[in-house]
């Protein structure tokens, strides 16, 4: 069964546990009999389901944070995940259920953080996906920024990490290589090199592959790694 088949059927609901498991369990219906065959929490497959449902739930609730869900935001969600046509209606049911209101997103974010606390790259890719959805209608509301920042706090991101993510996604200097690496212009070459190396290690796509993340986010990670390396090369050229 594909990842989408497992998710839309609710087959992993009780195996996952927590608010994400409850969310899936409520949608399970006829799939209950398959629960016992699902992997225990902590396996790559279960982590993949946790991650995917996390994007669906948090993305839907963030889109509702400013009181309205636009067609552009729904389209952006579909861009984040290349959903098979035969599963589009079922995934839409999950999205619609989650976006009924913007309340109660924190428990989902906490469960995701517990699952991926040792892999900040996964959490960062999820947050970048949420930024992508927030920007889809051409404007990011203050309510959506508050939502994103709260998710970042739950993910235990520092103020420096938040500033880097916010600037790279929304700031007027989002193409500034120093912002992309999260360093200052007067930092030493050694510090810049260390920051670059740390980001490369944390955001290497192989980490996402090892965690069983959806291919869409592995592709995004490849693009992000290319941007990190390009920023470092640009800084070296500027300083040469």
C-alpha positions in Angstrom: 0.0 0.0 0.0 1.4 3.5 -0.9 1.9 6.2 1.7 -1.2 8.0 0.6 -3.2 4.8 0.7 -2.1 4.3 4.3 -2.9 7.9 5.3 -6.3 8.3 3.7 -7.4 4.9 4.9 -6.4 5.8 8.5 -4.6 2.5 8.7 -1.9 3.8 10.9 -4.1 5.8 13.2 -3.9 3.8 16.4 -0.3 2.6 15.8 0.8 6.2 15.7 -0.9 7.4 18.9 -1.1 10.9 20.0 -3.2 13.6 18.3 -2.0 12.6 14.8 -3.1 9.0 15.6 -6.5 10.2 16.9 -6.9 12.4 13.8 -6.3 9.4 11.5 -8.3 7.1 13.8 -11.4 9.3 13.4 -11.1 9.0 9.7 -10.4 5.3 9.7 -13.8 3.6 9.5 -13.4 0.4 7.6 -9.6 0.4 7.9 -9.6 -0.5 11.6 -9.0 -4.1 11.0 -5.7 -3.3 9.3 -4.3 -1.4 12.3 -2.6 -4.4 13.9 -0.4 -5.0 10.9 1.0 -1.4 11.0 4.5 -0.6 12.2 5.2 0.5 15.8 5.9 4.2 16.3 9.5 5.0 15.6 9.9 3.1 12.4 10.7 5.0 9.2 7.3 4.3 7.7 5.5 5.6 10.7 7.7 8.6 10.8 6.9 9.3 7.2 3.2 9.1 8.0 3.7 11.4 11.0 5.5 13.9 8.8 3.0 13.9 6.0 0.0 14.2 8.3 1.8 17.0 10.1 2.1 19.0 6.9 -1.6 18.4 6.1 -2.9 19.4 9.5 -0.5 22.3 10.2 -0.8 23.6 6.6 -4.6 23.5 6.8 -4.8 25.2 10.2 -2.3 27.8 9.2 -4.3 28.6 6.0 -7.3 29.2 8.3 -5.4 31.3 10.8 -6.3 34.6 9.1 -9.9 33.5 8.8 -10.1 32.5 5.2 -8.6 29.6 3.1 -7.9 30.8 -0.5 -7.8 28.6 -3.6 -4.1 29.7 -4.0 -3.3 28.2 -0.6 -5.0 24.9 -1.4 -3.1 24.9 -4.7 0.1 25.5 -2.9 -0.6 22.6 -0.6 -1.0 20.4 -3.7 2.4 21.6 -4.9 4.1 20.7 -1.7 2.8 17.1 -2.2 2.4 15.6 -5.7 -0.9 13.8 -4.7 -2.0 11.0 -7.0 -5.2 11.9 -8.9 -7.0 8.9 -7.4 -6.2 10.0 -3.9 -6.9 13.8 -4.4 -10.5 13.6 -3.1 -9.5 11.6 0.0 -6.6 13.9 0.9 -9.0 16.8 0.4 -11.1 15.2 3.1 -8.2 15.3 5.5 -7.3 18.9 4.6 -10.9 20.0 5.0 -11.3 18.3 8.3 -8.1 19.9 9.7 -8.9 23.4 8.4 -12.3 23.7 10.2 -10.5 26.1 12.6 -7.0 27.2 13.5 -7.3 26.1 17.1 -5.5 23.2 18.5 -2.5 23.0 16.2 0.1 22.9 19.1 -0.4 19.2 20.1 0.3 18.2 16.5 3.4 20.3 16.4 4.6 18.9 19.7 4.1 15.3 18.5 6.1 16.1 15.3 8.9 17.7 17.3 9.1 14.6 19.6 9.3 12.3 16.6 12.0 14.3 14.8 13.8 16.0 17.7 17.1 14.4 16.6 16.7 15.6 13.0 16.2 19.3 12.8 16.5 19.2 9.0 13.1 17.4 8.8 11.5 20.0 11.0 13.0 22.8 9.0 11.7 21.3 5.7 8.3 21.1 7.2 8.4 24.7 8.3 9.6 25.7 4.8 6.6 23.9 3.4 4.3 25.9 5.6 6.0 29.1 4.5 5.3 28.0 0.9 1.6 27.6 1.6 1.4 30.9 3.5 2.9 32.8 0.6 0.7 31.3 -2.0 -2.0 34.0 -2.1 0.6 36.8 -2.5 0.5 38.0 1.0 1.4 36.6 4.4 -0.9 37.8 7.2 0.3 38.8 10.7 -1.8 35.9 12.0 0.1 33.4 9.7 3.5 34.8 10.8 2.4 34.4 14.5 1.3 30.8 13.6 4.7 30.0 11.9 6.7 31.5 14.7 4.8 29.5 17.3 5.5 26.3 15.4 9.2 27.2 15.2 9.2 27.7 19.0 7.6 24.3 19.5 10.2 22.8 17.2 12.8 24.3 19.6 14.3 26.6 17.0 16.4 29.4 18.4 15.7 33.1 17.6 18.7 33.0 15.2 17.2 30.0 13.3 13.8 31.7 13.2 15.3 34.9 11.8 17.1 33.0 9.1 14.0 31.0 8.1 11.8 34.1 8.2 14.3 36.2 6.2 15.0 33.5 3.6 11.3 33.0 3.0 9.8 36.4 3.5 12.4 39.0 4.0 13.4 41.7 1.4 16.9 40.2 1.7 15.9 36.6 1.1 18.6 36.3 -1.6 21.3 37.7 0.7 23.9 34.9 1.0 24.7 35.9 4.6 21.0 35.5 5.5 20.8 32.2 3.9 23.7 30.9 6.0 22.5 32.7 9.1 25.7 34.7 9.7 26.7 38.3 10.0 28.7 40.3 7.5 31.5 40.9 10.0 31.8 37.2 11.0 35.2 35.7 10.4 35.9 33.4 7.4 36.3 30.6 9.9 32.8 31.2 11.4 31.2 31.5 8.0 32.8 28.2 7.0 31.6 26.5 10.2 28.1 27.8 9.7 28.1 26.5 6.1 29.4 23.1 7.1 26.8 22.8 9.9 23.9 23.6 7.5 25.2 21.2 4.9 25.3 18.4 7.5 21.9 19.2 9.0 20.1 19.7 5.6 21.7 16.9 3.5 18.9 15.1 1.6 20.3 11.8 2.7 19.1 12.5 6.2 15.5 12.8 4.8 15.9 9.7 2.8 17.1 7.8 5.9 14.0 9.0 7.7 11.7 7.8 5.0 10.5 11.3 4.1 8.3 11.8 1.0 10.2 12.3 -2.2 8.7 15.8 -2.6 10.6 16.9 0.4 13.8 15.2 -0.6 13.6 17.2 -3.8 13.1 20.4 -1.9 16.1 19.5 0.3 18.3 19.1 -2.8 17.2 22.6 -3.9 17.9 24.0 -0.5 21.3 22.4 -0.3 22.2 23.9 -3.6 21.1 27.3 -2.4 23.3 26.9 0.8 26.3 26.0 -1.3 25.7 28.8 -3.8 25.4 31.3 -0.9 28.7 30.1 0.5 30.4 30.3 -2.9 29.0 33.8 -3.3 30.4 35.0 0.1 33.8 33.5 -0.8 33.8 35.5 -4.0 32.7 38.7 -2.3 35.6 38.3 0.2 38.3 37.3 -2.3 
